[in-house]
Amino acid sequence: MNNEKKKSIRPPAPLIVKIAIALTFINSWIIFEETIVDRTRLWHYMPFYRVGLFCTWDAVALAVILLLVFLGIAPLRRGIGRMVRKENGSH
């Protein structure tokens, strides 16, 4: 048996793909706001939320989406995996 880990060598996604993914998640956030937050009046419990206007919640969602899409979450997952392996004593 081969105990070596096989690494997947995958080229980075083209910029147009990253832009499309980011726009999809931003659109999903907007739909969530309109259908859940606004219609159920959940915004009463959300400080700094402004109905129908760009607000702090939108800025934070936009920043998180763009960071995750353009910086990628693969490096974060690898780092967490290394930390878990070290804690368990595996090398």
C-alpha positions, 0 to 999 in steps of 0.5 A: 500500500502506498501511504503517501498522500496524493496532492491534487495539482489544480490550476487556480480558477480564472478571474472570470470564474471568481467574479461569477462566484462572488456575484452569485454569493452577493446576490444570495445575500441580497435575496436573503435580506429581502425574503428573510430579514425584511419580511419577518422584521428580523431587522428589529434585532439587528443593530445598524441594519437599514431597510432598503439601504446599504448598511454595515451588515451589507459591507461585512457580508460583501467583505467576507464574500470577497475575501473568501472567493478571491483569497480562497479558503484552501489555504485556511483549510490546509492550515487548520488541517495541520493544526489538527494533526499536530494536536492529535500527535500525527505527523 
